[in-house]
Amino acid sequence: GFVARYDNRPNDFITRLKAVENPSQYDLVIVFGGINDYIQNKPFGTDADTDYLTYVKPAVKEFYNYLTTNFINARIAVLTPLAIKESAYPNDHGTVNDYSDYYMSIVRQHRLPVLDLTYESGLDPNINAVNNKWMLEPMPDRYPGIHDGVHPTEEYIRKFLAPMIRAFLEKL
């Protein structure tokens, strides 16, 4: 995520991005993520907020401003997060679509090519049949039939996502 961290480790997008040495050496950067901000119930904040370690809006702005200013030799492309089973991950601040729509608005301001997987992947784990067919069972031995509603199966990736992503990247 742009703000989300696990176990208080500095693994958010901005920390990782700013740790890259010599960003001008890269010729391609692909951004794919942001769903963990939704899962961890990170607040949006306002357009006036500047605390990018706490709020999603200033974090996304800071990330893309830094990326487009410092990775100046790179072609930058974005993949929006996949939809997830929202009932399994309650959020007080909005829907997965709300988060993705905000990310997309900032990406569009930077005029970056984007593959919209939130709306166009064909994967909606909120539909039980889709969730049960195409989402991972993280612990099938312990909890058989319990799908996580977040991670697509290898078969779904191979049959559907990989061809979409490949076609998108070939157009860059």
GIMOTA-V809215 format. One line per field, one symbol per residue. burial: + if it has 24 or more other C-alpha atoms within 12 Angstrom, else -. Layout:
burial=???
//
This chain:
burial=+++++------+++--+-----------+++++++++++++++++------+++++++++++++-+++-++---++++++++++++--+-+--+++++++++++-++--+-+++++++--++++++---+++++++----------+++++++-------+---+-------
//
